[in-house]
Amino acid sequence: MVRKEVTFLLKNLRYVLSVITFLFASYGLITGDFKYGGIMIFFLGLTMLVMGLEEIRNERKVVGWLLIIVFLFSIYVSIEGFLLS
């Protein structure tokens, strides 16, 4: 029962983070103002983390760890963007 609830939570969290990322990306493309790019990359990284956790729970560990590595890289890039701007 707990596995089902955690899977439901991860799926909903992935959808919410994906929509937030999409909204920041759409704003940047429509207005040409890319000052929120770092925040978009941050939410994209969180989306990759959730997807990686889902893949690990589904016994696809290689893909899961690859997504977690992408998460770490994107968090590094977003922190660099926050510090340099």
N, C-alpha and C positions, 0 to 999 in steps of 0.2 A: 504494500500500500504506500509506503514512504517513497519507493522508487517512482511510482506513478505521479505523486505530488511534486517531487523534485523535477521530474521531466516536464511536467506542466509549467512549473515556475520558470525553468530555463527557457522553454519555448516562448513563453510570454515576454520574458526579459529580452530575449533575442529580437522579438518583433518590435518592442518599444525602442530599444537602442537603434535598430535599423531605421525606424521612422525618424528618430531624432537626427541621425546621421544624414538621411536623405533630405530632411528639411534644411539643414545647414548647407549641404552641397547645392541644393536647388536655389537657396538664397544667393549664394555666391555666383552661380551661373546666371541667374536672372538679372541681378543688379550689377554684376561686375566688381563687387566689393568683397575681397577675399580676406578681410581682417578676422573672420571667424574660422579660418582654415585650421588653426591649431586645435580649436575646440572640436571641429569636425573629425580630425584625425584621432583625438582622444576618444570620442564616442565610437569611432570605427574600431579602435583597439579594444574597447570594452566588448564590442560585438564579437570580435574575433576570440576574445577570452571565453565568452559564453558558448560560442560555437565549438571551441576546443574542448571545453568541459563536457558538452553534449557528446562529442565524438568519443571521448575517453569513456564515458558511461555506456556508449553503444559498442564497446570493445574494438574500436578502430583507433588504436593508440598512436600509431605513426602520424595519422592525419591530425589527431588531437594535439599532439606535441608540436607539430608544425604550426598549427594555428596559435598555440600559446607562445611560440617563438615570434610569430608575426605580431602578436599582442605586445610583447616586450619591446620589439623594435618600434612599433608605432607609438607606444607610450614615451619612449626615449625621444622620438622625433617631435612629439607634441610638447614635451617639457623643454626641449631646445628652442622650439618656436616661442614658447611663453617667455623664456629667459632672454632671448635675443630681441624681442619686440618691446 
